[in-house]
């Protein structure tokens, strides 16, 4: 899993003006790479409970979400596409990771994502 996250994930960052045209090749490529990384995130978190939780959280949240996915989400204009991306990421996260948290708090690895959601 670690090798896949470190070597197989690539989401290019293009200027917003380039990807705003959804029919452009760059925009389509970036979107395919984003959704491929989301699928990898969902596969990584499936190992929760089998592989040590801290390893799964490191790969899924620290490496995939914060290093790749969040950058793309932050570059996506606010609107339906951004909401769809955020919702899909949230759907990947195991509920049990949040059971012992106090109200209004989140996992340390999710602070930046959480701040984006609050916007």
C-alpha angles and dihedrals in degrees: 000000000000091000091051093051094046100040109024103045116090125157112172118219114223128177113275090244089060097051098039087083098077091195094059118108091235092054093048092048092049091049093050091050091048094052091045089056091048089054089051089050091053090049093048094052090050085074090063108122092025100057120039110284094231090056092049092046092048093051097038102038109020097038108026103028101034098034101041117003099045093053090055093045091051090051093050111094113249110265141076095327092052092047091050091052093048093047092052091050091049090049089058094058117097113241092222090069088068101042097095097042121112118239114284095017131105141188113291090239090057099053096104093043090047091051089052091051090052090056 
